[in-house]
Amino acid sequence: MPEVTGGEVVVRTLQAYGVDTVFGLPGVHALAIYDALFAHPELRHVAVRHEQTAAYMADGYARATGRPGVCITTTGPGAANTTAAMGTSYFDSVPVLNVMSQVPSDLVDRDKGALHEPKDQLGLFRAVTKWNARAGSIEGIPAVLREAFRTMLVERPRPTQVEVCTDHLAGKVDSEAVPWVTSSEPGPRRRAEPALIEEAAHALTHAEAPVIWAGGGVHRAGAWEELARLSEMLQAPVVTTIQGLGAIAHDHPLSLGYRPYDRTFAPLLERADLLLAVGTRFAAGQTANWNLKLPARLIHVDIDEAEIGKSYPASLGLIGDARLVLRQLLEAMDSHRTGKCWAGDVAGLRSEAAASLKEAGPREMAVLDDIRQTVERNAVLVWDQTKPAYWAARAFPVYEPRSFLYPGFGTLGYGFPTALGAKVGMPGRQVVCITGDGGFQYALADLATAAQFGINVTVILFNDRGYGVLKDLQDINFQSHYYAVDLLNPDFGRLTEAYGLRHIGLSEPGGLAAALRDALESDRTTVVELPMTFGRPTAWPPPPVRQGAPPSRS
Ligand SMILES: Cc1ncc(C[n+]2csc(CCOP(=O)(O)OP(=O)(O)O)c2C)c(N)n1
């Protein structure tokens, strides 16, 4: 009888779910997984220089492709290095699976000082996952992986963690004793109750002034076509959250973009009599810290029941997969609304918003315009936590689904490693990372990963030699007491070139479009560096961060 190791069971189970790429960094306890990867070269492994990059790459891969991203890490410190990235995936509901090793099964949580012994590794990852578990045996590995995939593919897609003790990874069993996963079908996705669909369809067809609010759930469920059809049927303008950008093309006649801070938007919402919210949790940054007034009638579609009524009371909650629920609504709507959109000229409102941003920041907007006009319509833009990103959320036209990757968790250092993962998932698309000098330095070592694996992204590095956004806040709240915000930076040109990659240094923004074109045509990762300080976006800071005592609740 052929025998298999636990490592082999891990690899073959991942393959049964269609996983074609994993991101990781080996360690002594995880080596049996690596031995199985050695035997299965068809499952690509991208070896990173820091585990946080493995988890960010899995996040970027997942956001860009819609399929779960998988990383492999080793017991204790290696695994722990992924937590900020997994917290980011958790915040934004991204399906990332972290498969990791554990110390030998007789030493788990005994605090005896075994090599890499973590204190309660499952507990550590419970904080950044929706579901996690340890396989209790070699034969138990497929079941925990099956549950991890079911959780990510059927429920709200948030990260999962699976750990396997090193003796179970390296140990062998008879292959026939393994309950192999033979179907990657994770089970049916949830639909909303038919009676509630009827009620919602009635309310929508009779609304005088409906608005649609599209969140990241539209991307996760792939509900773009249904969203556009529904908005056209209702002639309802569509506003998105940051995570929802691209859920409807920016130049669709009914698309408003991300607007909670625009003068034009609050009055429009006041005139609306019904809001249909899809795949959103009304987070702080989307609602000006929950100060945005929503129409009295709210129909909230979400896969996660816990979101209904959490921040805004819902008149009706439709719990289910966004694509399936929108299809149910489309089928249930008996009348087509004809005529014009009640809100008037939506494209005009969009241009008004763009004009006021241009007025507030002509330099900033010119730079963003250069980027937009140079990259392809379906280019994937990955934003770090830099001032240009805060402008971009409000100002950058997003045309295609899953093409605006932004860490809702506010994670500095997200941009570059996540862009690498997005490019691995979408090799045919342009992938551009926009980062500041502070954020870029979190993952500089992974310039080596880009070089070694031939991952070709473009980095636009806005170098203001400091944590610009925090300097602004020290200006506003702390009498310009600049402290710990000025950076002594390396020579990014020599650094990039030391890794065998390209660097284009600019002295002023005028050269950006040409440099970007050059970089996009390059055969390897290219860093375009621009010394530039972005101004503060209007309605600064986004989202408003309260300093001092919380308001009293009476
Ligand atoms: C992991 C993490 N650490 C710290 C912060 C706080 N933080 C937010 S933005 C920022 C500065 C970013 O500097 P840079 O990347 O140079 O962009 P700039 O603000 O200059 O545009 C810092 C330190 C954070 N958001 N995330």
The ligand as a Gaussian input file, in Angstrom:
#p B3LYP/6-31G(d) Opt

LIG

1 1
 C        1.196000      49.067000      10.488000
 C        0.950000      50.517000      10.732000
 N        1.796000      51.213000      11.522000
 C        1.603000      52.532000      11.700000
 C        0.571000      53.181000      11.096000
 C        0.365000      54.667000      11.293000
 N        0.609000      55.383000      10.037000
 C       -0.382000      55.653000       9.167000
 S        0.123000      56.478000       7.841000
 C        1.700000      56.564000       8.425000
 C        2.743000      57.298000       7.662000
 C        2.867000      56.897000       6.244000
 O        4.014000      57.459000       5.695000
 P        4.337000      57.275000       4.160000
 O        4.199000      55.882000       3.753000
 O        5.660000      57.885000       3.907000
 O        3.205000      58.097000       3.427000
 P        2.841000      59.656000       3.595000
 O        1.985000      59.780000       4.807000
 O        4.137000      60.402000       3.764000
 O        2.104000      59.993000       2.359000
 C        1.812000      55.908000       9.643000
 C        3.077000      55.748000      10.415000
 C       -0.313000      52.404000      10.315000
 N       -1.370000      52.925000       9.695000
 N       -0.072000      51.091000      10.137000

